[in-house]
C-alpha cells in the first residue's frame, strides 16, 4: 500500500488494465511479451551486455533442447535458467511442454536468475501469469548461484511455487 500511495488513482487503474491485457496476451499465445517491449523501446543496456533473445529463437531452442520422448511420465521436471532476462526461454519451454501434452503448471520447477532487477520482475510477473512454478532470483549466477541459503530479499516465488494457481 505504501508503494501505491506514490501513484494517482488514474495511474493505478492504468496499471491494473495493463496487467489484465498482459494476462490476456499470455493466455492467447505464450511469448515473452515484456521482454519484447523492453527491447523494442531500447530499455536494454548494450553496455552491460543486455540483449534479450527474440522469442522465436527461444522457442526454437526449447524445441531442440526439450527431449519430449525422454521426459519421465511422472515426477518433476527441473529447469535452471542462469540469465533469464524477461523469462523468454522459460516461457518457450512451458509452451513446448504444453503443446506436447505435459502439464507444466504442475510438473515443471524452475529456478531463473538474472543480475538485473527489471529482468527478475518481468520474469516473475510473466511466469506467475502462466502458472509456472518458479523461484526467480536476483544475482550473478556464476559468482552467487541460487541455494537454499540465498538471501531472502533477492528471491521471489511465483504463486504456483507457493501452491497457488492463478
N, C-alpha and C positions, 0 to 999 in steps of 0.2 A: 504494500500500500504506500510505503514511503516513496518508492520509485514512481508509482502512478501519480503522486502529487506534483511531480515535475511537469506533467502534461495537462493540456486543456481537455475538457470533456470531448470536444470535437476530435482532437488528436487520438484520444483513447478509443473512440468509435472507429476511427480510420484504422488503427492497429487491429482492432477486433475484426473488421471487414477484410483486411489483408490476410489475417490468419485463416478465416473461412475460405478465402479464394485459394490460398496455398493448399489447404486441406482438400479442396475440390480438385485442383490440378493433380495433386499426388494420387488421389483416388482414381481419377480418369486414366492417368498414364504415369507410372513411376518414372521419375527422372530427377536430375539434380537441378531443380528449379532455382534455388537460391544461389547455387554455385554459378549457374549460367548468368543470372542477373548480376552477380558480383563481378564477374569478368567482363561482361558486356558494358558495364558502367565504369570500367577502368579503376575499380576499387582495389584490385590486386596490386601487390608491390613487386615489380620486377627486380628491385634492388635486394630483396630478401629471397629471391628465387621462388616467388609465389605464382605458380601457374596451375590453374585447375584443369584437369583432364576433361576434354569435351565428353559429354555423356555417351555419345555413340561409340567412342573409343573405350570408355569404361565398360559399356555393355559388351563390346567385342572381347575385352579381356576377361570378363566374367564368363562368357560363353566358352572361351578357350580354357579357362582356369578351373571352373567348377566341373568336376568329373561326375556328372549325374549318375552314371552307371556304377560307380564305386562308393556312393554315399550309403551309409548304413540306413536300414529301413526304420530303425527306432533309435532313440537317443539324440543327444545334442550334436549339432554341427557347429564348430567354433571357427570364427574368422577374426583375424587381427589385422587392423589397418593402421600402419605406422605414421601415415601422413594424410589424414582424412580430408583436408580441405573442407568442402561443404557436404561430404558424405557420398559423393557420386559413385565411387567404387562399391561401397556397401549397398547402396540403393540398387545398383546394377546386379549385384549378387542376389539380392532379395527378389528382384524381378525374374532372373533366370530360374531360381529355385521355385518360385510361384508358378511360372509357366510350365515347369516340369512336374507339377503336382505335389511339391513339398510344402508343408505348412511352415514357412519361415518364421511366422509370428510365434510359434510355439517351440520350434526346434533349433533355430539359429541363435547363437550367442556371440555378440560382437564386442571387441574392445577396439575403439577407434581413438587415435591420439593425434594431436596437432599442436604445433608451437603457438599458433595464433588463436586468441580467444574468439575472434569472429568466426573462424572456421569451426571451432568447438561448438559455438552457439548454433551455427547453421546446421551442423551435423546433428546435434541434439534435437533441434526442432523438427527437421525432416524425418529422422529415424523415429521420433516419437509419433509423428502423424501417420507413418505407415505401419506402426505397431511392431517395430523391431526391438528385440531385447538387446539393449546395448549399454555399455559403460563408455562414456565419452570423457577423455582425459586431456587436460591442457598440459603440455610439456614436451620436452625433447625425448623422443622415443629412444634414441641411441644413448644419450647421457643419463636418462632417467626413465626407463620403461615402466609401465604400469605394473604394480604389485599390490597386494592387499595392504601394504604399508604406505602407499602413496597418500600424500596429504589430501584430506577430505575436501578442502576448499578448491582443489583442482579437478574434482571428479563430478560428473553429472550422470545420473542413471535415468534412462528413459522410463516412462510409466510401465511399459511391458516388462522391463527388467525388475521392476519392483512389484510385479504381479498384477498389473492393471492394464487391460487393453482399452484403448480409446477409439 
